């Protein structure tokens, strides 16, 4: 599989992968897997949900 990324994004991926001690291709595969299995969440949305009072309906 080939994928085109902006160079800046690739450099950020490589830096993040290095920080976690794994190859960047493995990191990319993990992100894709989490996305397609609905395990990847928006951090800001998660914070809103966690901050809302229990029992409050979400829109």
LINBEL-V36476 format. One record per run of one state. SS is the DSSP state (helix for helix, strand for strand, loop for the rest). FROM is the first residue (numbers start at 1). LEN is the number of residues. Records with the same first field share a line. If there is no record, write none. Layout:
SS: FROM-LEN + FROM-LEN
//
This chain:
loop: 1-6 + 21-3 + 37-6 + 52-8
helix: 7-14 + 24-13 + 43-9
//
